[in-house]
Amino acid sequence: MVEREELQLKADKCRNIINQYSFLIDLPLVSFIVDNHWKYIEDLGWSDYLLSLPDSQLSLIPDPKTFPVTADTPQTLAKLVTDCLGTYGSFPMVDLAMPEGFVKLGMSPKKQHEVFRMGHFIAQAIAKSRDVSQIIDFGSGKGYLPEHVSLTSPSVKVVGLDREEVNTAGGKQRNKLMERLWLPLFTKQNKTGVADHSCVNHYQPVTLELKEEHISKDFVSHISELSDGFVSSDKSTMLVGLHACGDLTSLLLQTFLRCPQLQALVSVGCCYHLITQKERTLSYMTDGPHKPKLADPSSIHAYPMSAYLQKTPLYFTRNALNLASQAPERMSSSGAVPAKNIVYRAMFQVLLKEQFETLPACNVGHSASHATDFISYSMAALKKLKLCGSASEYIVQSYSERFNDGSFERKIYLFHQLRTLLSRIVECLILVDRVLFLHDNGVKPDIFGLFDPVVSPRCYVLVAEKS
């Protein structure tokens, strides 16, 4: 169990790093050339060292475990790497081994990894709990996780909630197929020669879009009604969320605290760029598609939730939340530099600023993501912005030639990689806020690294049990 004082100290460290390096976290890459973001790196005295790194080491920068720290590394940069590793790298990893007989039907390798590890983790949590006899899974999708839990923990009934009817229907069809596959496997594993029917039909998908009005002391009773009594309204229940997206994790925590039948919680969040903040301060890119989501004053918000962070809040820009959703370990392990589109986008911003009096509010997005050079990228982006004909291909060609020496390309890559180094710090503060929120409400939670971050970047699981 993580103590409150340790969590508060970790929150303070995260906030200090975020405040100190806000220029890396908040500044948008699109304006890298226009606003000369590299000047911040020069002012820190990091420029010469970073530019001297060989290309083979650029991919190692996002992960502090692989960052190429040497005797030549500037002291302040080496300290940042150490601080990043010491702040979020202190969450312990769960050690689990893949058992024989794991049914992989229809799952990608990433999904297999997530479903097995979280399913096995839940099974262990059930074994330690004296009372839990049923599970409700938030955002169950096609039902991979709840189905796996119901098959491997046959004493427990599982309801999977998803807002999409197509997922519910797909879950029911897959469940029938899994029953036929599982029985022979179960019989073989137990070497009894007799199929044990007690391990099937313990999962039921239900269509429900979870909203704030569902957060009440009668939540389990409501799910019991929707499932036609499949789960009991008065039995101890575990609440589960595998990659509960955006504000769904906040709703999950609130529901867990409000309903007395909910006795245990296992939650992995994701999609931080979709969370709603209580309020915000002035930030970069606050208009158009990059504007942060702000909660209505009377509604539940996903950040900050804890009393400690609400006391002296640090609000995130949209760029910071997008950064928290990055995958630093995967980027470092890939050995690849970022896509060249980030260079084209920064060059395109120069073209927009110099050729148009008013910058268009529309987001370029992925409209030119398949472009192979700056000219094709710019023409596709101009079309998306409905500016075709406003800038000729000849003008676009002139910008391509202007930046042809590649002087900005390496700097943009380095700036991007340094930003990603800080991604886990932003994520860590969001996670710590959630754990502190549970502490505020009399629950003593814990947090672990559950997934391989290269396979599944949103890898931290929040666990709690009411006393």
C-alpha positions in Angstrom: 0.0 0.0 0.0 1.3 3.5 -0.9 1.1 5.8 2.1 -0.5 9.3 1.7 2.7 11.1 2.6 4.7 9.2 -0.1 2.0 10.1 -2.6 2.0 13.8 -1.7 5.8 13.8 -2.0 5.5 12.2 -5.4 2.9 14.7 -6.5 5.1 17.6 -5.4 8.0 16.2 -7.4 5.8 15.8 -10.5 4.6 19.4 -10.2 8.1 20.8 -9.7 9.3 19.0 -12.9 6.2 20.1 -14.9 6.6 23.7 -13.8 10.3 23.8 -14.4 10.0 22.3 -17.9 6.6 23.6 -19.0 8.2 25.0 -22.2 8.9 21.4 -23.3 5.5 20.1 -22.2 3.2 22.9 -23.3 4.8 24.3 -26.5 3.2 22.9 -29.7 5.6 21.4 -32.2 3.7 23.0 -35.0 5.2 26.4 -34.0 8.7 25.0 -33.5 10.2 27.0 -36.4 7.9 30.0 -36.3 8.6 30.7 -32.6 12.1 29.2 -32.4 11.5 26.7 -29.6 15.1 25.6 -29.8 16.1 28.8 -28.0 14.9 27.2 -24.8 17.3 24.2 -25.3 20.2 26.6 -26.0 19.4 28.7 -22.9 19.7 25.5 -20.8 23.0 24.7 -22.3 21.9 21.4 -23.7 22.1 22.2 -27.4 25.7 21.2 -28.2 25.4 17.9 -26.3 22.1 16.9 -27.9 23.2 17.8 -31.4 26.3 15.7 -30.9 24.4 12.5 -30.2 24.6 9.9 -33.1 21.4 9.1 -34.9 21.3 5.7 -33.3 20.8 7.2 -29.9 17.9 9.6 -30.8 15.3 6.9 -30.2 16.7 6.2 -26.7 15.9 9.7 -25.3 12.1 9.2 -24.4 12.8 6.5 -21.8 14.9 7.5 -18.8 16.1 3.9 -18.4 17.8 4.1 -21.8 18.6 7.8 -22.1 22.3 8.1 -23.2 23.7 9.7 -20.0 27.5 10.1 -20.2 30.2 12.1 -18.6 29.5 14.8 -21.2 25.8 15.1 -20.4 25.0 18.5 -19.0 24.4 18.2 -15.3 20.9 19.7 -15.4 19.8 17.3 -18.2 21.3 14.3 -16.3 19.3 15.4 -13.2 16.1 15.6 -15.2 16.6 12.0 -16.4 17.3 10.8 -12.9 14.3 12.7 -11.5 12.0 11.2 -14.1 13.1 7.7 -13.4 12.9 8.1 -9.6 9.5 9.7 -9.7 7.4 7.3 -11.8 9.8 4.4 -12.0 9.2 3.6 -8.3 5.8 1.9 -8.9 6.5 -1.8 -8.4 5.8 -4.2 -11.3 3.6 -7.3 -10.9 5.3 -10.5 -11.7 3.0 -12.9 -13.7 3.7 -15.8 -15.9 1.5 -16.9 -18.9 -0.2 -20.3 -18.0 -0.9 -23.1 -20.3 -4.3 -23.1 -21.9 -4.9 -19.4 -22.3 -7.6 -19.0 -25.0 -6.5 -16.3 -27.5 -9.6 -16.4 -29.8 -9.9 -13.1 -31.8 -7.4 -11.1 -29.7 -4.4 -9.2 -31.0 -1.1 -9.8 -29.2 -1.5 -6.6 -27.3 -5.0 -7.6 -26.2 -3.8 -11.1 -25.2 -1.1 -9.5 -23.0 -3.6 -7.2 -21.3 -6.4 -9.7 -20.9 -4.2 -12.4 -19.5 -2.3 -10.3 -17.1 -5.3 -8.3 -15.8 -7.4 -11.5 -15.7 -4.8 -13.3 -13.6 -4.3 -10.3 -11.4 -8.1 -10.1 -10.7 -8.2 -13.9 -10.0 -5.4 -13.4 -7.4 -7.3 -10.5 -5.9 -10.5 -12.6 -5.6 -8.5 -15.4 -4.0 -7.3 -12.9 -1.3 -10.8 -11.4 -0.8 -13.1 -13.3 1.5 -16.4 -11.9 0.1 -16.3 -11.0 -3.6 -18.5 -13.3 -5.6 -19.3 -11.1 -8.6 -17.7 -8.6 -10.9 -18.9 -5.6 -12.9 -16.6 -4.5 -15.7 -16.8 -0.9 -17.0 -16.3 -0.4 -20.7 -16.0 -4.1 -21.5 -16.0 -3.8 -25.3 -16.3 -7.2 -26.9 -16.0 -8.9 -23.5 -12.5 -10.3 -23.8 -11.6 -9.6 -20.1 -14.9 -10.4 -18.3 -15.2 -13.6 -20.4 -11.7 -14.7 -19.5 -12.2 -13.9 -15.8 -15.5 -15.9 -15.8 -13.8 -18.9 -17.3 -10.7 -18.9 -15.1 -12.6 -18.0 -11.9 -15.8 -20.1 -12.2 -17.0 -19.3 -8.8 -17.5 -15.6 -9.8 -20.2 -14.1 -12.1 -19.2 -11.3 -14.3 -21.3 -8.6 -16.0 -19.6 -6.6 -18.8 -21.0 -3.0 -19.3 -20.5 -1.3 -22.7 -22.4 1.6 -24.3 -22.3 0.0 -27.8 -25.0 -2.6 -28.5 -22.8 -4.0 -31.3 -20.2 -4.9 -28.7 -22.8 -6.5 -26.4 -24.1 -8.6 -29.3 -20.6 -9.5 -30.4 -19.7 -10.5 -26.8 -22.7 -12.9 -26.6 -21.8 -14.6 -29.9 -18.2 -14.9 -28.8 -19.2 -16.3 -25.4 -21.1 -19.2 -27.1 -18.1 -20.1 -29.2 -15.8 -19.9 -26.2 -17.9 -22.3 -24.2 -17.3 -25.0 -26.9 -13.5 -24.3 -26.9 -13.1 -24.0 -23.2 -14.8 -27.2 -22.0 -12.3 -29.6 -23.7 -9.4 -27.5 -22.6 -10.7 -27.3 -19.0 -11.2 -31.0 -18.9 -7.7 -31.7 -20.3 -6.0 -29.3 -17.8 -7.8 -30.9 -14.8 -7.2 -34.5 -16.2 -10.6 -35.6 -14.9 -12.0 -36.7 -18.3 -15.2 -35.0 -17.3 -16.2 -31.6 -18.6 -17.0 -29.2 -15.8 -20.0 -27.1 -16.8 -19.7 -24.9 -13.7 -17.0 -22.8 -15.5 -19.2 -21.6 -18.3 -22.2 -19.2 -18.6 -20.8 -17.0 -15.8 -20.5 -13.9 -18.0 -23.2 -11.7 -19.3 -22.8 -8.6 -21.4 -25.1 -5.6 -20.8 -25.5 -2.4 -22.9 -25.3 0.7 -20.7 -23.7 4.1 -21.3 -22.5 5.0 -17.9 -23.4 8.6 -16.9 -23.3 10.6 -13.7 -26.9 9.7 -12.8 -25.8 6.1 -12.4 -23.4 6.9 -9.6 -25.5 6.0 -6.5 -25.7 3.6 -3.6 -28.1 1.5 -5.7 -25.7 1.0 -8.6 -25.3 -2.8 -8.1 -29.1 -3.1 -7.8 -29.5 -1.3 -11.1 -27.1 -3.6 -12.8 -28.9 -6.6 -11.3 -32.1 -5.4 -12.9 -30.5 -4.8 -16.3 -29.0 -8.3 -16.2 -32.4 -9.9 -15.2 -30.9 -10.9 -11.8 -27.8 -12.5 -13.3 -25.8 -10.7 -10.5 -27.3 -10.2 -7.0 -28.2 -6.8 -5.7 -26.8 -7.5 -2.2 -23.6 -9.5 -2.7 -20.1 -8.1 -2.4 -18.9 -7.0 -5.9 -15.6 -6.1 -7.5 -15.6 -3.1 -9.9 -13.2 -3.5 -12.9 -12.0 -1.2 -15.7 -9.4 -2.1 -18.3 -8.4 1.1 -20.0 -11.4 3.0 -18.9 -11.2 5.9 -21.3 -11.0 9.5 -20.3 -13.6 10.5 -17.7 -14.8 6.9 -17.3 -12.1 6.2 -14.7 -13.4 9.1 -12.6 -16.9 7.8 -12.8 -15.6 4.3 -11.8 -13.9 5.7 -8.7 -16.9 7.7 -7.7 -19.3 4.8 -8.2 -17.0 2.5 -6.2 -17.1 4.9 -3.2 -20.8 5.6 -3.4 -22.2 2.0 -3.6 -21.8 -0.1 -0.4 -21.9 -3.4 -2.3 -18.8 -2.5 -4.3 -16.0 -3.8 -2.1 -13.0 -4.1 -4.4 -11.6 -2.1 -7.3 -9.2 -2.9 -10.1 -8.7 -0.1 -12.6 -6.4 0.8 -15.5 -7.0 4.2 -17.1 -6.2 5.6 -20.5 -6.9 8.4 -23.0 -5.8 11.3 -20.7 -6.4 13.7 -23.5 -10.1 13.1 -23.1 -10.3 13.9 -19.3 -12.3 16.8 -18.1 -10.6 19.3 -15.8 -12.3 21.3 -13.1 -10.9 24.5 -14.4 -7.8 25.7 -16.1 -5.3 28.6 -16.3 -4.3 30.4 -19.5 -2.6 27.9 -21.8 -1.2 27.5 -25.3 -3.5 26.5 -28.0 -6.7 27.1 -26.0 -9.0 27.6 -29.0 -10.2 25.3 -31.7 -9.5 21.6 -31.6 -6.7 21.9 -29.0 -8.9 23.5 -26.3 -8.9 21.4 -23.1 -12.2 19.9 -21.9 -13.6 21.9 -19.0 -16.2 20.6 -16.5 -19.4 22.3 -15.7 -19.0 23.6 -12.1 -21.7 21.3 -10.9 -20.5 18.2 -12.6 -17.9 15.6 -11.7 -14.5 16.2 -13.1 -11.6 13.8 -13.8 -8.8 16.1 -12.6 -7.9 17.2 -10.0 -10.0 14.8 -7.8 -7.9 14.8 -4.6 -8.1 17.5 -1.9 -4.3 17.8 -1.9 -4.1 18.7 -5.6 -7.2 20.9 -5.4 -5.6 22.9 -2.7 -2.7 24.1 -5.0 -3.9 22.9 -8.4 -1.8 22.6 -11.5 -4.0 22.4 -14.6 -2.9 20.9 -17.9 -3.0 22.3 -21.3 -4.3 20.1 -24.1 -0.7 19.6 -25.3 0.3 18.3 -21.8 -2.6 15.8 -21.8 -1.8 14.6 -25.3 1.8 14.1 -24.1 0.6 12.0 -21.2 -0.9 9.6 -23.7 2.5 8.9 -25.4 4.4 5.6 -25.3 8.1 6.5 -24.3 9.2 2.9 -23.8 7.8 1.7 -27.1 9.4 4.6 -28.9 12.8 3.9 -27.3 12.6 0.2 -28.0 11.6 0.7 -31.7 15.0 2.2 -32.6 13.2 4.7 -34.9 13.0 8.4 -35.0 9.6 10.2 -35.1 7.7 10.4 -38.4 8.8 13.1 -40.8 5.3 14.6 -40.7 6.2 16.5 -37.6 8.9 18.3 -39.6 6.5 19.0 -42.5 3.9 20.3 -40.1 6.3 22.8 -38.5 7.4 23.9 -42.0 3.8 24.2 -43.1 3.1 26.5 -40.1 5.7 29.0 -41.5 4.0 28.9 -44.9 0.6 29.6 -43.2 1.9 32.5 -41.1 3.7 34.2 -44.0 1.1 33.6 -46.8 -2.2 34.3 -44.9 -3.1 37.3 -42.8 -5.3 35.2 -40.5 -4.4 31.6 -39.5 -7.2 29.1 -40.2 -8.8 27.6 -37.0 -9.2 24.2 -38.6 -6.9 21.4 -37.5 -4.7 19.8 -40.1 -4.9 16.5 -38.2 -4.0 13.3 -40.1 -5.2 14.6 -43.5 -1.7 14.6 -44.9 -0.3 11.7 -42.8 0.6 9.6 -45.9 2.5 12.4 -47.7 6.0 11.4 -48.8 7.4 14.9 -49.1 6.7 18.5 -48.0 5.0 19.5 -51.3 2.4 16.7 -51.2 1.9 17.3 -47.4 1.3 21.0 -47.9 -1.1 20.5 -50.8 -3.1 17.9 -48.8 -3.2 20.2 -45.8 -4.3 23.2 -47.8 -7.1 21.1 -49.2 -8.2 20.1 -45.7 -8.1 23.8 -44.6 -10.1 24.7 -47.8 -7.3 27.0 -49.0 -6.6 25.3 -52.3 -5.7 27.9 -54.9 -4.6 30.4 -52.2 -1.1 29.1 -52.3 0.3 27.7 -55.6 2.5 24.7 -55.8 5.3 27.1 -56.9 5.0 28.9 -53.6 5.0 25.6 -51.7 8.1 24.5 -53.7 9.9 27.6 -52.5 9.4 26.7 -48.9 10.6 23.1 -49.6 13.8 24.6 -51.0 14.1 27.0 -48.2 14.3 24.3 -45.5 16.0 21.7 -47.8 19.3 21.9 -45.8 17.6 20.0 -42.9 18.9 22.5 -40.3 15.6 22.3 -38.4 14.9 18.6 -38.9 17.3 17.2 -36.3 16.3 19.9 -33.7 12.6 19.1 -34.1 13.3 15.4 -33.6 15.3 16.1 -30.5 12.7 18.5 -29.1 10.0 15.9 -29.7 12.0 13.1 -27.9 12.8 15.4 -24.9 9.1 16.2 -24.6 8.2 12.5 -24.6 10.8 12.0 -21.8 8.4 14.0 -19.6 5.2 12.2 -20.7 5.2 9.8 -17.7 5.6 12.7 -15.3 2.3 14.2 -16.5 0.7 10.7 -16.3 2.1 10.1 -12.9 0.5 13.3 -11.5 -2.9 12.2 -12.8 -2.5 8.7 -11.3 -1.3 10.0 -7.9 -4.3 12.4 -7.8 -6.6 9.4 -8.2 -4.9 7.4 -5.5 -5.0 10.4 -3.1 -8.7 10.8 -3.9 -9.4 7.3 -2.6 -7.3 8.0 0.5 -9.4 11.1 1.0 -12.5 8.9 1.2 -11.1 6.4 3.7 -9.9 3.7 1.2 -6.2 2.6 1.2 -5.4 1.9 -2.4 -2.2 0.7 -4.1 -0.7 1.1 -7.6 1.4 -1.3 -9.7 2.9 -1.6 -13.1 0.8 -4.4 -14.6 1.6 -4.5 -18.3 4.8 -4.4 -20.3 4.9 -0.7 -21.2 6.3 -1.5 -24.7 3.3 -3.7 -25.4 0.7 -1.7 -23.6 1.8 1.8 -22.7 -1.0 2.6 -20.3 0.3 0.0 -17.9 -0.5 1.1 -14.3 -3.2 -0.6 -12.3 -5.0 1.1 -9.4 -6.2 -1.4 -6.7 -8.4 -0.8 -3.7 -10.5 -2.8 -1.2 -12.8 -1.4 1.4 -12.2 -2.5 5.0 
